[in-house]
Structures are given as structure tokens and as C-alpha cells.
Amino acid sequence: MATIYQVSELAGVSLATVSRVINNNSLVSEKTKLKVLEAMKKLDYRPNTVAQSLASNRSNSVGILVSELHGSFYGSMMSDIELALREFGKHAIITAGHSDEKSEKEGVEFLISRSCDALILHVEAVSDEYLIELKTRKIPFVTVNRYIPEIAANCICLDNEMGGYTATKFLLQQGHRDIAYIAGPLWKTDAKNRYDGHLRALQEFNIKPNKRLIYEGNFQEEGGQKGVQVLLETGIAFSAIACANDEMAAGAMSALREKGRSIPDDVSVIGFDNLVFSRYTYPKLSTINYPISDIGKTAASWVLNNLYIDRKEDIQHLFIPELVVRDSVKNIN
């Protein structure tokens, strides 16, 4: 097995230079870096990652905890984080918390036990107090889609209340007054904030919300389908449905068609997230853009800036959602 000494000799550089190349140190010139990499290739040299970790007190791995491993939302976020980390020679260790407090805590402790240098957390069930306490343990972490004033510098999130407000205000501007709402699980902060935005828009137009036109779903397609069934069973007329995410909007559209309702002629529908499939539904779904790719990259940048790379880069902690107008909302003014 080749050694770092042999790489140094073949490349004609010092041991320190070889070490810098292995650790992706920016102080090495591109010409020297290529010489060292060529020597490593010829000798089939593989760095001892355990020894590297002991020497640098770094594992060059970042733990990522998300609610689920399936779906385009989490897939996009994890992919962009992993690519951003990989560009600097860092690797991702991923686990899921399934929106359950016990599972989320177990996931955090698992990632810590794997000697991750930092954590990127999309957690929903653990308390603010748990995350505040986690910071006192000197474990570098950043939360995604979660804002806690006491650790604001560790939070990267979307203004979900503004997104909910923007969606419903758009329906109101198109002349809709009888608006149903399919919420996400209201114990989740993002779902509650989106619902609060919906209520703010109604209040702005002096419309009192009808509780019977509000259904609490589960952020999944089946929740949208069930929501439409329950809303139609009330017998109360509505011309539009605002859904707290695109998956439920897709389920709602499917259920409306099954009931013989045309979209948007009979009922307009708006979603939230702007997932890839939303531009391929029929009709194409109007929605609120959740820039999950940018948020994932920003979370990775937070880790790189705070742990690995000596660069000054402003981190955007709050993202503002934007309306995406397509074909699922009808103007009835």
C-alpha cells in the first residue's frame, strides 16, 4: 500500500503540500495540486480518513436530518446540500425524523455519534428548548424551515405566513369571496403560519372565515382528496380552494374532477411549494414558490463558512415566497 511519503517523493513536493491537497486547502496552486493528484493516482494512494480525522479533529462529514426521505421536496433539498458540500470535499450522512419527537432526537444523537462536524436539521416535532439546549453543547448546526428567536443566527427559513397571505390574497383579487382552505397539520409551525397568512388576507378584505370551510389535512395527496370530500359534504358553496402545499392541491384537483367539478371554471385551486409536478398538472397549478433549492444551498454555505472555508459571505436567513400564476385560478371579477 502506497504511503504519503511516496506521494511526496514522486510529486516532488513536501509532505505538508500533499496534506494540503488531500484536505482541499486553497493555498495550493492548481499546478501543484495536479502534480500531487497525478502521483496519488499512479501510486493508487488512498488517504487514511481515520488518521485524517484524528489529526484535524474533523470527519469532513455533515449530518442531515429531514422529516422524510421520499418526495420531490426533500429530495431536491438533500440533493442540493450534498452537491454543495461535495464541491469542497465534504460528505453527507442522512437520516429521517418522520415528524416524531423521539425519532428526531434519536436522529440528532445518531448523527452526533457518527462524529459529524455539523448538522443541518429539518425538524418539526422537537421543541425550541431542545434546539436552544443543543446549541449550548457546542454542536454546530443550522435549522431549515424553522425560526427560533434565541438562536436566529442558526436558522434559515421561509416566511410561511407571507406565503399563505399571498396565496389567498391572489384568490381575493381574482374576485373570489367564498374560499375554502385545506391546511397542513396545524401543530406544525409552517402549516400554522400559512393558515395565519390565509386568515390575514381574509381579514384585509373584511371577510369572516367560515370554520366549516376549513379542513386540516396531512400535507399529502390523500389529505387533499379527503379535504374536498369533507368540504363538499358541508353543502356550502365555494368558488376556490387554497391548499397549504402542492401535494394536497393535486389531491384536491383529482377529487374535484371525480365529483364532476371543472377546474378552474367551477372551482379554482392554488397550492404552495411550486414542486416540479405543479407545472405538469391539468390544469397547470398556480402556487407559491418555496425556493427549497436555494435554501438547501444556503444551509450548506452556512456550514462551509462556519467550519471549513475562510470566506466572508453573507448568509440569507429569511426567504420571501413568490406567487407563481398558472392556469388553475379563474378571474371571476
N, C-alpha and C positions, 0 to 999 in steps of 0.2 A: 504494500500500500504506500502510495506516494506521501511525502511529508511537505509541510510548508517550507522547510529548508530547501528541498529540491526545487520547489516552485521559484523560490527566491533566486537560487543559483541559475536556473535555466532562463529566467526573465531578466537576470542581471540587475536586480533591484534589491533593496533592503527588506528584511523581514517586516519592518513597520509598514512599508509601502504595500506589501502583499496583504497585510492585515487590514489596511485601509480599503483596499479594493474589495476584499471579502465582506467588509462591513458597509460597503457602498458610500464611503466617505467622499465628499465633494472636493476635497483638497487635492485629489489625484488627477493629473491631466488625462485627457482622453487617450492620448498616445500611449502613456504608461499603463493605463488601465487595460487597453487592448493587448499589450505585451504580456501582462500578468494573466489575463483570461486565456490567452493562447497557450501559455505554459501550463496552466491548470488543465486545459483540455488535452494537451499532448500527454501529460502525466496521469490523466484520469483522476485528478486530485479532487476530493470532496471534503469541504470544511467540516470539522467536528463541531456540530451545532451545540452539543452539551458543553464542550470546553469553551466555546464562544460565549455561551450564556453565563458560565461561571466567571469568565474573565471580565465581561462587560456588565454583569448583573442585569442583562436584558435577554429575553427569549425571542425578541423580534416577532412576537405573535400578539394579535389583538383579539380579544373576545367580543363576540357579537351575540346579543340576546334579543330575539324578536318574539312576537306573540305566536306566529305560526311559520312553518317553512314552506307552505304552499301558497299559491295565488300570485297574481302579477304584481300586486302592491309590494309585498315583502320580497318577492324575487328581484324586482327592479332595485330596491334599496340595497339588498345584500350584494347584488352583482356590482353596483357602482362603488360601494365601500370596498369590496375585495379588490377591484381593479385599481382603485386609487392607492390602496396600501401596497399592492404587488409592485406598482411602479417604483416604489422605494425599498423593495426587498423585504417587505413585511407580509406576514401571512395571517389569515383569519381563522379563528376557531369559532364555530357557530352552534348555538343550541336554541331551543324554544321554551317559552314560559307558559304558553297556552292560556294566557289571561287568568292565571290562577296564582294566588299569592304564594302558596307553598312551593309551587313549581318554579315561579320566578326567583324566589330566594335560593332554591336549590341550584338553579341555573347560574346565578351570580357566583355562588360559592364554588361550583364546579369550575367556572372559568378562572376564578382566583387560584384554585388548586392546580390548574394547568400552567401556572406562572405567566399568565398573560400580562403584558406590560401595561395595558389599558383596556377599558371596557367601553363598548358602545351599546347602550341599553334602550330598547323599545319595550318599556314595561308599563303595565296598566293596573295591576292589582296590588302591588306593594305600596305602602303608604309613603307620603312625603317624608315623614320622620325617618323611615328606614333609609331612604336615599341621602338625607342630610347626615345621618349617622355613618353611612358608608363613606362619605367624604372625609370624616374625621379619622378614618382608618388609613388615610393617605393613599388610597387606591385611585389612580387617575381614571375618571370615567366621564362620559358625556351622555345625556339622555336625548332621545329623539321623540318628538311629538309629546313632550311633557315640559311644563313650565313650573318651576318652584322658586319663588322669590328669594329664598335664603341661599340658593345655590344657582342663581341666574346665569352665572358665567359658565356653568356646566350644562346648560340647556339649549337645545336647538329645536325650534318648533314652528308650527304654522298657526296663524291667527284664525283658529277654527270658528270663533264667534263671528268674525267678519265674513268668513265664507258662508256660514248659514244665513247671515243677514243679506249678503249679496244675491244668493240664490232666490230667496223669497221676494226680495225687492224687485228682481227682474220679472218674476211672475206678476207681481202687482203692477209694474209699469206696463205690462202687456195687457192689462185690463182685468186680470183675474182677481176675484174677491173671495170666492169660496174655495179655499186652498186646504187640502188635506196634507198631513205630514207623517212620513214614516221615519221614525227616529232610530238611531242605534241604541244599544243598551245604555240607559241613562246613568248607570253607575260609572261608566267610563267618562273621563274628563272631556275627551274630544267630542263624544256624542252629546254630552250635556251642553258644551259650548256652542255646538252647531244648532242645537234646539233653541238655546237662548238667543242666538242671532236671528232665527226664524221669528221668534216672538217679538224681538225688537223691530223687525221690519213691519210686522202686522200693526204694532203699536204706532209706528210712524204714520201709517195710513188710517189710523183710528178704527182698526178692525179688532173686535174682541175674538180671541181664539175659541173655537168650539172644541172642547175636550174630546167629544165623540169622533172628531176627525183627526185625532192623533193616535198613532199606533206605535208602540215600542217594539222594534224588530231586533235583529241579531247581527246586523252588518253582513248577512249572507243572502244569496239569491232567494232562498226559501222564505226568508223574512219579508222580502218584498212581495212575494206571491201571497203569503198569508195575510200581509197587511192590506192588500187590495180586497181580498175576500171579506175581511172584517169591516173595512170601510164601506164597501157596497152594501153589506148586510144592515148597516145603520139606516139605509133609505134616505140619507141626507145627500142632497146634490152637491157635487164639487166639480169644478172645471179644470183643476190642476192638482198634481201631487208633487211635493218637494220631498226627495229622499236623501237620507243622510250619507249615503255612499252609492257608488255606481252599481255595485253588485245587487243591492236591494232595488235600485231603479230598473235593472234588467229583469229582475223577477217580477216587479210591478208591471212592466210593459207586457211581459208574457201573460200574466194573469188577466190584464185588461183585454188583450186580444182574445183570450179564451172566453171571456164574457161578452164578446161581440162589440167591444168599445174600440173606436178608431183613435189612433194617436197621430197627430195632436188634435184632430177635428173634434173628438168628443172629450178627451182628457189630455191635457199637456203634462209632461213629466220632465223634471230636472233632477240630475244626480249630483254627486260630489266625489272628486278624486281625479277625474279625467284619466281613467285607466285606458290601456291600449284598445280594449274591445269597444269602448264607448263610441269610437268613430265608425264602428262597423255594425252597430245595432241597426234595426229598422223600425222607425226612422233613426237617423244618427242622433245620439243623445247630447242634449245641452247639459252642461255640467260646470262644476267649479274645479279649476286646475289645482291639484296638490302637487307641487314640484318635488316629488319624492326623490327623483334622481339628484337634483341639486342639494337637497337636504342630506342625502346619503354621502355625497362627495364632501359636503361641508363638515359632517361628523368625522370623516376620515382626515380631513385637513386639520381639524381640532386636535386629533390625536398626534398626527405627524408634527404639528407645530409645537405642541407641548412636551413631546417626548424625544423626537428623533432628529428634527431638522432645525437648524439655526436660521430661521427666516421670519421676517416680520410680515404677517398677513392678517388683515382684519377679518374676523370671523363674523358672518351674519347669523345672529341668534334668532331673529324673528322673520319669517317669510310671510308675505301678503298674498292671499289667494286671488286668482283672477277668473272672471267669468268667461266660459267658452260657449259661444252661441252656435247651435247646430239646428236640427230640424224637429226636435220633439216638443217645442213650445210654440203655441199659436197665439198670435196677437188678436185679441177679441175687442179691442177698443172701438 
